[in-house]
Amino acid sequence: MKKRIISFALAAVMLVFLFAGCSSGKTATSASTTAAASTAASAAASAADSSEVQVGIVLPTKDEPRWLQDQAQFEKILGDAGFTNQVLFSQGSSATEKTNVETLISKGIKVLVICAQDGAAAAAAVEEAKTAGVTVIAYDRLITGTDAVDYYVTFDSFAVGVAQGQYLIDNAPSGSGIPLYLYAGAATDNNAFIFFSGAWSVLQPKIADGTFVIANSSEAEAVKDTNELTRDQVAKVIGQITTDWDFNVAKSKAEANLTAASADMKGDVLILAPNDGTARSIADVFAADKDVSSYVITGQDAEIASVQYVIDGKQSMTVFKDTRTLASDSVAMAVSILKGETPATDTTYNNGNKDVPAKQTAIIVVTKDNVQTALIDSGYYDASKFTGLN
């Protein structure tokens, strides 16, 4: 009996040590697991931090070289400055644009730089950004009808139009009754109105005195004696001559215009084309018409393909807007905002709801004579991209 009691006692002691050992093992394992979980949580937090985007950029489309150039500039300049950023494209859709803005908001952006597909439709998207505490910079195109735009970075759009119109005047054939074909950008783009108004401001006196004759717009003909057009008047003209910034629309419209044109509206002609993509399409149509003896045509953006057209004599000029400078101005604004400073501005643009503080960037007219100095020597393009340079 005594032996059995001792055995039970020894067994109890062994069980105590056994459970103590098991408990100790569980504690060690638990500590190890907790440490691992803590490390994983830290890594996850770090990963989450690294996925946050400080500056979001929304551009209209990947289908125009100009916007791809801008993407490269933004990514380089912001990256070099040490700021996380992401560029998204709306591909001609205001709905996609809104989704892009919402995506960037979800990634924690502090600043939104947006070139609107449709200046009025973009108001809803930027209002969401503003509600989320994001500072909004309208890039190149003004967003209208909202108080949610904080700043605007742009080229002097009126000066672009003036430069285009003045080039046509300076390079027009002698005489009077010279056919003038007018084309414009998209009616949804506020810049299209400003470009056209700038061109009209210098072309109108030549139209009124009969030096130039409008060949393709009854709405423009109806206001030929008015130098400063109202927005509604410009809208009616643009409604007839819009290209929607689309190469194919421009081509079709030029073909229709020439098909409808009488013999006296051909020969030596002048063409106001709003940008390089549309200029190339329109130029090709006019060059193919055997009744068009010569044409002078404008452009804008200094796209590589159009610079080659200028060198080859297929396009007369392009307005060079150095996107490096525009992107730099936008980045400077974004950096100031991120630092809690007030960005530098030099003018304001009224968007229908407010006077938006703006920073303007200078423009340069490029012809065959100054391609080398304006675009190659400045480092904007490499000479290897072109043939026929002097």
Secondary structure, 3 states (H helix, E strand, C coil): CHHHHHHHHHHHHHHHHHHHHHHHHHHHHHHHHHHHHHHHHHHHHHHHHHHCCCEEEEECCCCCHHHHHHHHHHHHHHHHCCCCEEEEECCCCHHHHHHHHHHHHHCCCCEEEECCCCCCCHHHHHHHHHHCCCEEEEECCCCCCCCCCCEEEEECHHHHHHHHHHHHHHCCCCCCCEEEEECECCCCCHHHHHHHHHHHHHHHHHHHCCCEEECCCHHHHHCCCCCCCCHHHHHHHHHHHECCCCHHHHHHHHHHHHHHCCHHHCEEEEEECCCHHHHHHHHHHHHHCCCEEEEEECCECCCHHHHHHHHHCCCCCEEECCHHHHHHHHHHHHHHHHCCCCCCCCEEEECCCCEEEEEEECCEEECCCCHHHHHHCCCCCCHHHCCCCC
